Amino acid sequence: MQRSRLARLCLLVAFLAVLIGVAYAAGPKTYQVTGPVLSVTNDVITVQKGQDKWELGRDAATKVNGDLKVGSKVTITYKMTAVTVDVKPAK
């Protein structure tokens, strides 16, 4: 009887792990940008990448590992998310 319950519990856990994996894989792709920090605010981190300045938004859910300050070299992982979609009629 105990083995049967344990087997069912293991199957349930495996099933839930697969569902979580599928849901995570279906999300937007992640990207990275690396370079020195030019400026930091509560809402934006600006990074120099080559000749370009990248502004990446941040919020309370943004995880920061270490002391984020101007001059720090960082690698930022981000996702592109649509904010507005305007559909135009076909010509």
C-alpha positions as CSV (number, residue, x, y, z in Angstrom):
1,M,0.0,0.0,0.0
2,Q,2.8,2.5,0.9
3,R,4.7,1.7,-2.3
4,S,1.6,2.4,-4.3
5,R,1.2,5.8,-2.7
6,L,4.8,6.6,-3.1
7,A,4.7,5.6,-6.8
8,R,1.7,7.8,-7.4
9,L,3.3,10.7,-5.6
10,C,6.5,10.3,-7.7
11,L,4.4,10.3,-10.9
12,L,2.6,13.4,-9.8
13,V,5.8,15.3,-9.1
14,A,7.3,14.2,-12.4
15,F,4.2,15.3,-14.2
16,L,4.2,18.7,-12.5
17,A,7.9,19.2,-13.3
18,V,7.2,18.5,-17.0
19,L,4.3,21.0,-17.0
20,I,6.5,23.7,-15.4
21,G,9.3,23.0,-17.9
22,V,6.9,23.3,-20.9
23,A,5.4,26.5,-19.5
24,Y,8.8,28.0,-19.0
25,A,10.1,26.9,-22.4
26,A,7.0,28.5,-24.1
27,G,8.0,32.0,-22.8
28,P,10.0,34.6,-24.7
29,K,13.7,34.0,-25.4
30,T,16.3,35.5,-23.1
31,Y,19.2,37.7,-24.3
32,Q,22.3,39.2,-22.6
33,V,24.2,42.4,-22.8
34,T,27.6,42.9,-21.2
35,G,29.5,46.1,-20.5
36,P,30.2,48.9,-18.1
37,V,27.4,50.7,-16.3
38,L,26.9,54.3,-17.4
39,S,24.0,55.2,-15.1
40,V,21.7,53.5,-12.6
41,T,18.2,54.7,-11.5
42,N,15.3,52.8,-9.8
43,D,13.8,52.3,-13.3
44,V,16.7,52.1,-15.8
45,I,20.2,50.7,-16.0
46,T,22.3,52.1,-18.9
47,V,25.1,50.0,-20.2
48,Q,27.8,50.8,-22.8
49,K,28.1,48.0,-25.5
50,G,30.7,48.9,-28.0
51,Q,29.7,52.3,-29.4
52,D,26.0,51.9,-28.3
53,K,24.3,52.8,-25.1
54,W,21.7,50.3,-24.0
55,E,18.9,51.3,-21.6
56,L,17.3,48.4,-19.9
57,G,14.2,48.8,-17.7
58,R,14.2,47.4,-14.2
59,D,11.6,47.0,-11.4
60,A,11.2,45.5,-7.9
61,A,11.4,42.0,-9.4
62,T,14.9,42.6,-11.0
63,K,17.5,40.5,-9.2
64,V,20.8,42.3,-8.6
65,N,23.7,40.2,-7.5
66,G,26.5,42.5,-6.1
67,D,27.0,46.2,-5.8
68,L,25.4,47.8,-8.9
69,K,27.0,51.2,-9.5
70,V,28.3,53.4,-12.3
71,G,31.5,51.8,-13.7
72,S,30.7,48.3,-12.7
73,K,31.0,45.7,-15.4
74,V,27.7,43.8,-15.7
75,T,26.0,41.1,-17.7
76,I,22.3,41.7,-17.8
77,T,19.9,39.0,-18.9
78,Y,16.7,40.3,-20.4
79,K,13.6,39.4,-22.4
80,M,11.8,41.4,-25.0
81,T,8.2,42.0,-24.2
82,A,5.6,43.8,-26.4
83,V,4.1,46.8,-24.7
84,T,1.7,47.9,-27.5
85,V,0.7,46.2,-30.8
86,D,-1.1,48.4,-33.4
87,V,-2.5,46.3,-36.2
88,K,-2.8,48.0,-39.6
89,P,-5.2,47.0,-42.3
90,A,-3.8,45.0,-45.1
91,K,-3.3,46.9,-48.4
